[in-house]
Amino acid sequence: DGFESLLPYVKRWRLALRRDFGGRVPVVLVCTKADLTPMRLPLIQALEEQGVACLTVSAKVGTNVRHLWQLFARGLPPALLSTAAR
């Protein structure tokens, strides 16, 4: 599964954000094209263990698109991890 190659990149990206913004910026990894390549549960769990909220979306079929915009409108609340449909 090619998704595992994302983990080191996401870790570096998250550390850079923390360094530059001191943890004051919410971090959400939005994975597009969920209709073509669904994210694997082990990858989502690995990302969450690193403290990265993950949301899969598909504009083509409308999966989580409205939810994503609602999260942005509300300022990406911490409840994202527990409320995001996957």
Contacts in CASP RR format, 6 or more apart in sequence:
PFRMAT RR
TARGET T0000
AUTHOR 0000-0000-0000
METHOD contacts of the structure
MODEL  1
DGFESLLPYVKRWRLALRRDFGGRVPVVLVCTKADLTPMRLPLIQALEEQ
GVACLTVSAKVGTNVRHLWQLFARGLPPALLSTAAR
1 40 0 8 1.000
1 43 0 8 1.000
3 39 0 8 1.000
3 40 0 8 1.000
3 43 0 8 1.000
4 43 0 8 1.000
6 43 0 8 1.000
7 43 0 8 1.000
7 46 0 8 1.000
7 47 0 8 1.000
7 50 0 8 1.000
10 29 0 8 1.000
10 47 0 8 1.000
10 50 0 8 1.000
10 52 0 8 1.000
11 50 0 8 1.000
14 27 0 8 1.000
14 50 0 8 1.000
14 51 0 8 1.000
14 52 0 8 1.000
17 23 0 8 1.000
17 25 0 8 1.000
17 27 0 8 1.000
26 53 0 8 1.000
26 75 0 8 1.000
26 76 0 8 1.000
26 78 0 8 1.000
26 80 0 8 1.000
27 51 0 8 1.000
27 52 0 8 1.000
27 53 0 8 1.000
28 52 0 8 1.000
28 53 0 8 1.000
28 54 0 8 1.000
28 55 0 8 1.000
28 71 0 8 1.000
28 76 0 8 1.000
28 80 0 8 1.000
29 47 0 8 1.000
29 52 0 8 1.000
29 53 0 8 1.000
29 54 0 8 1.000
29 55 0 8 1.000
30 55 0 8 1.000
30 56 0 8 1.000
30 57 0 8 1.000
30 68 0 8 1.000
31 39 0 8 1.000
31 54 0 8 1.000
31 55 0 8 1.000
31 56 0 8 1.000
31 57 0 8 1.000
32 56 0 8 1.000
32 57 0 8 1.000
32 58 0 8 1.000
32 59 0 8 1.000
33 58 0 8 1.000
33 60 0 8 1.000
34 56 0 8 1.000
34 57 0 8 1.000
34 58 0 8 1.000
34 63 0 8 1.000
34 64 0 8 1.000
35 58 0 8 1.000
35 60 0 8 1.000
35 61 0 8 1.000
35 63 0 8 1.000
36 58 0 8 1.000
38 56 0 8 1.000
39 54 0 8 1.000
39 56 0 8 1.000
39 86 0 8 1.000
44 54 0 8 1.000
44 86 0 8 1.000
47 54 0 8 1.000
48 54 0 8 1.000
48 81 0 8 1.000
53 80 0 8 1.000
53 81 0 8 1.000
53 84 0 8 1.000
54 84 0 8 1.000
54 86 0 8 1.000
55 64 0 8 1.000
55 67 0 8 1.000
55 68 0 8 1.000
55 71 0 8 1.000
55 80 0 8 1.000
55 84 0 8 1.000
55 86 0 8 1.000
56 63 0 8 1.000
56 64 0 8 1.000
56 86 0 8 1.000
57 63 0 8 1.000
57 64 0 8 1.000
57 65 0 8 1.000
57 68 0 8 1.000
58 64 0 8 1.000
58 65 0 8 1.000
59 65 0 8 1.000
63 85 0 8 1.000
64 84 0 8 1.000
64 85 0 8 1.000
67 84 0 8 1.000
67 85 0 8 1.000
71 77 0 8 1.000
71 80 0 8 1.000
71 84 0 8 1.000
END
